[in-house]
């Protein structure tokens, strides 16, 4: 009986291991708009995938070049932005978490993208929506709400930024 229980436990735990996944991001297929993710969270990769799937170029860092403007009275040094727009993102988790059948699925009552024009240093727009980040098999909520929250936000960004 102990052997059967141990074997069942090992099989259950082995089912929780993530399979190998490689996502290639091709910045050559782009709509010409570069955006930088300004803050970090564990959801950055999902947001980055949604943005690149819609043609946005998402550089890994905000700046790689330093520029110095020299004049007779002073020298001004600053980091040159790699993109025109920056995105800050945050969300409010719903009480319907976690999804027990899909560990990548998170339910948000609201998720917001703040789009900042880095050249003018001004907030250009706020885009908000609620829903799931991925499908949650067995959940009735999937029938009435989005299961591609980051994709929907990226679609709205594409509509309003171009």
VENPE-V225934 format. One record per residue. PHI is phi in degrees with one decimal (none if undefined). OMEGA is omega in degrees with one decimal (none if undefined). NEAR is the number of other C-alpha atoms within 12 Angstrom. Layout:
PHI,OMEGA,NEAR ; PHI,OMEGA,NEAR
//
This chain:
none,178.0,7 ; -61.9,-179.9,8 ; -62.8,-179.8,9 ; -64.3,178.3,10 ; -65.6,178.9,11 ; -64.5,179.6,12 ; -63.6,178.5,13 ; -63.6,178.4,14 ; -63.1,178.7,14 ; -63.2,179.2,14 ; -64.0,179.0,13 ; -65.7,179.9,12 ; -68.9,178.5,12 ; -66.1,177.7,12 ; -70.3,-178.9,14 ; -89.0,-177.3,15 ; -80.8,-179.8,13 ; -75.5,175.3,12 ; -74.7,178.1,8 ; -63.4,178.2,6 ; -140.8,176.7,7 ; -122.6,177.9,8 ; -115.1,177.9,13 ; -89.3,-179.7,13 ; -107.2,-177.3,22 ; -104.6,-178.7,19 ; -78.1,178.2,23 ; -74.7,177.6,17 ; -92.0,-170.5,18 ; -135.4,173.9,20 ; -86.1,176.9,21 ; 90.0,-178.2,20 ; -104.5,176.8,27 ; -102.8,175.9,36 ; -131.0,178.8,40 ; -108.9,172.4,35 ; -85.3,-170.5,37 ; -83.7,178.7,29 ; -114.1,-177.1,20 ; -118.9,172.0,18 ; -154.8,179.9,15 ; -72.8,180.0,14 ; -99.7,-179.5,24 ; -54.8,-176.9,24 ; -63.6,178.6,21 ; -66.1,178.0,28 ; -65.8,179.2,38 ; -60.3,178.2,36 ; -61.5,-179.3,29 ; -63.7,-179.7,30 ; -66.9,-179.1,38 ; -69.2,177.3,33 ; -65.4,179.1,27 ; -97.7,172.5,31 ; 95.5,178.2,28 ; -77.6,171.6,35 ; -91.9,-177.3,32 ; -120.7,179.0,37 ; -60.8,-177.3,29 ; -72.3,179.6,22 ; -133.4,-175.4,21 ; -71.7,-176.2,24 ; -153.7,174.2,21 ; -125.9,-178.9,14 ; -117.2,174.0,14 ; -107.3,-178.2,14 ; -117.7,176.6,14 ; -122.5,174.0,13 ; -98.2,-177.7,14 ; -107.3,174.6,11 ; -137.7,-178.6,9 ; -66.5,-175.1,7 ; -95.7,-177.8,7 ; -160.3,173.8,9 ; -110.8,179.1,11 ; -116.7,179.1,13 ; -113.6,178.4,13 ; -148.7,176.8,14 ; -88.4,-180.0,18 ; -79.3,-179.2,18 ; -70.1,178.2,26 ; -84.1,-177.9,25 ; -141.4,178.2,30 ; -80.8,-174.8,29 ; -120.8,173.9,35 ; -118.0,179.5,38 ; -125.6,166.7,37 ; -103.9,-178.5,30 ; -132.5,178.1,32 ; -159.6,-178.9,29 ; -149.8,176.7,27 ; -110.6,-179.5,20 ; -68.8,176.2,21 ; -81.8,176.3,20 ; -78.1,-180.0,12 ; -86.4,179.8,20 ; -115.4,-7.1,23 ; -84.2,171.3,20 ; -84.8,-175.3,26 ; -77.0,-178.4,17 ; -101.2,177.3,17 ; -150.2,-177.5,23 ; -67.9,178.6,20 ; -90.4,-175.8,24 ; -96.9,177.4,31 ; -121.2,179.7,38 ; -97.6,178.4,36 ; -117.6,171.7,31 ; -73.5,175.9,23 ; -156.5,173.6,25 ; -129.4,-172.9,32 ; -122.7,169.2,29 ; -107.1,173.4,37 ; -101.6,-177.3,29 ; -97.3,-175.1,36 ; -117.3,173.0,28 ; -78.6,-174.6,25 ; -71.1,179.6,27 ; -71.7,-179.0,16 ; -93.0,-177.1,13 ; 56.5,-179.9,13 ; -134.6,173.9,16 ; -70.5,-177.7,18 ; -90.5,179.8,22 ; -163.9,171.8,20 ; -120.4,178.2,25 ; -122.3,-177.2,31 ; -130.8,175.6,27 ; -164.7,175.0,32 ; -113.3,177.6,30 ; 146.4,-179.2,36 ; -97.2,178.1,42 ; -80.9,178.2,40 ; -158.9,-179.8,31 ; -65.9,176.3,27 ; -124.0,-177.2,28 ; -54.3,-179.5,18 ; 93.5,-179.3,12 ; -98.6,177.9,23 ; -73.0,179.6,15 ; -63.1,179.5,24 ; -59.7,-178.1,23 ; -74.4,-175.1,14 ; -115.4,-178.8,12 ; -127.9,178.3,22 ; -66.2,173.5,27 ; -116.3,176.2,30 ; -136.8,-174.8,29 ; -57.1,-178.1,37 ; -68.1,175.4,42 ; -64.3,178.1,29 ; -64.1,178.0,30 ; -65.5,178.6,38 ; -66.0,177.0,36 ; -62.1,179.3,26 ; -66.3,176.2,24 ; -61.5,-180.0,34 ; -63.4,179.4,27 ; -63.0,-171.2,14 ; -95.7,-177.1,14 ; -98.7,-177.5,25 ; -81.4,none,16
//
